Amino acid sequence: MDNLEKDAHFRKGTLTLCYLLSQADGEMTDDEVKAFELFKSHEGLSDSMYNSIINNLEARNYEEIYAIGLGEIKHCDKSDQVKCLAWMNKVANADGYVNADEWSLIYKVYSKELGLSIGDILDFQLPKIENSLFSKRKLPK
């Protein structure tokens, strides 16, 4: 598989699983939209490709979306799978709260489907992202 094909699997799979994750609590918040915009710019996803993927997903149910996202990510190497999970965590945390359905989906993907450990996920960082979205949050005292 060449790099263009690998990148396509990663981008489509990650965007698809993040979309599913953003729907877990019933609504996509403004902060989640900002996290998607950050993904799009950081991963070099064109507006037309982004819109094409999202429009395709909007017409599908949960099971179909999950199968598409997982199928794409299973074509990726471990490094890109971990990177996908890091993006899923960013989207889940974007609104400042990760609900049980979001945690459940993240766990199911990394542990049950991909066989990754929590250590694999926690050790991974997205060093090139300047994420003012999260740095503005004030933690309660």
C-alpha positions in Angstrom: 0.0 0.0 0.0 1.5 3.4 -1.0 1.5 6.5 1.2 -1.4 8.1 -0.5 -3.6 5.1 0.0 -2.4 4.9 3.7 -3.2 8.5 4.2 -6.6 8.1 2.6 -7.5 5.2 4.9 -6.3 7.2 8.0 -8.1 10.4 7.1 -11.4 8.7 6.2 -11.4 6.3 9.1 -10.4 8.9 11.6 -13.0 11.4 10.4 -15.7 8.8 10.3 -15.0 7.5 13.9 -14.7 11.1 15.2 -18.1 11.9 13.5 -19.7 8.9 15.2 -18.1 9.9 18.5 -19.4 13.5 18.1 -23.0 12.1 17.7 -22.7 9.9 20.8 -24.3 12.5 23.1 -26.9 13.5 20.6 -25.4 16.8 19.4 -22.3 18.3 17.9 -21.1 21.2 20.0 -19.3 24.3 18.6 -16.1 23.1 20.3 -16.4 19.7 18.6 -16.8 21.6 15.3 -13.6 23.4 16.1 -11.9 20.1 16.8 -13.0 18.9 13.4 -11.6 22.0 11.8 -8.3 21.4 13.6 -8.2 17.8 12.3 -9.0 19.0 8.8 -6.2 21.6 8.7 -3.6 19.5 10.6 -4.1 16.4 8.5 -4.4 18.3 5.2 -7.9 17.3 4.3 -9.5 19.4 1.6 -12.8 21.0 2.1 -14.3 19.0 -0.7 -13.0 15.7 0.6 -14.2 16.6 4.2 -17.7 17.6 3.0 -17.9 14.5 0.8 -17.2 12.2 3.7 -19.5 14.0 6.1 -22.3 14.2 3.6 -22.0 10.4 3.0 -22.1 9.7 6.7 -25.2 11.8 7.4 -27.3 9.4 5.4 -26.2 6.3 7.3 -27.0 4.7 10.6 -24.7 4.1 13.6 -23.8 0.5 12.6 -22.9 1.5 9.0 -20.8 4.5 10.1 -19.0 2.3 12.7 -18.3 -0.4 10.0 -16.9 2.2 7.6 -14.7 3.9 10.1 -13.4 0.7 11.6 -12.8 -0.8 8.2 -10.7 2.1 7.1 -8.6 2.2 10.4 -7.9 -1.5 10.2 -6.0 -0.8 7.0 -3.7 1.5 8.9 -0.5 0.6 10.8 -0.4 0.7 14.6 1.1 4.3 14.6 -1.8 5.6 12.5 -4.4 3.7 14.6 -3.0 5.2 17.8 -3.1 8.6 16.1 -6.7 8.1 15.2 -7.5 7.3 18.9 -5.7 10.5 19.9 -7.9 12.5 17.6 -11.0 10.7 19.0 -9.9 11.7 22.4 -9.5 15.3 21.3 -13.0 15.4 19.9 -14.5 13.7 22.9 -12.8 16.2 25.2 -13.6 19.2 23.1 -16.8 20.1 24.9 -15.1 19.7 28.3 -17.0 16.5 29.2 -16.6 12.9 28.0 -19.9 11.0 28.5 -20.2 7.3 29.0 -21.2 6.6 25.4 -18.1 8.4 24.2 -15.8 6.5 26.6 -17.5 3.3 25.6 -16.9 3.9 21.8 -13.3 4.9 22.4 -12.6 1.8 24.5 -14.4 -0.5 22.1 -12.3 0.7 19.2 -8.9 0.7 20.8 -9.2 -2.4 23.0 -11.7 -4.7 21.5 -11.3 -4.0 17.8 -7.7 -2.9 17.4 -6.1 -4.7 20.3 -4.3 -1.5 21.5 -3.4 -0.8 25.1 -4.2 2.3 27.0 -0.5 2.9 27.3 -0.2 3.0 23.5 -2.8 5.8 23.5 -1.6 7.8 26.5 2.0 7.7 25.2 1.0 9.3 21.9 1.0 13.0 21.5 0.1 15.3 18.6 3.2 17.6 19.0 2.6 19.8 16.0 -0.9 20.9 16.9 -1.2 24.3 18.5 -4.5 23.7 20.2 -5.8 27.0 21.6 -9.2 25.3 21.8 -8.2 23.4 24.9 -5.6 25.8 26.4 -8.3 28.5 27.1 -10.2 26.2 29.5 -9.9 27.0 33.2 -9.9 24.1 35.5 -12.1 24.4 38.6 -10.3 24.9 41.9 
